[in-house]
Amino acid sequence: MSDDEINVGEGGRSSVKLARTSKGETTYEVKVYDDDPDAATATATRLYEELTARYHPDLATGGAR
């Protein structure tokens, strides 16, 4: 991780971490917490797909993997 790392949310809350590697590639980590596991999965999947489409369009599939 580099100095470009951004954290949103901490302490058991949902969060998205964006970082830039030394090669200039954007990496991301999505953590979603919800009492309903299905809702958490749906939200995490949506965020992952949005981030993949934005930062890695060559990998975007438009659906869950």
Beta strands, then each sheet from edge to edge (+ up, - down):
strand 1: 6-8
strand 2: 15-20
strand 3: 26-31
sheet 1: 1+ 2- 3+
end
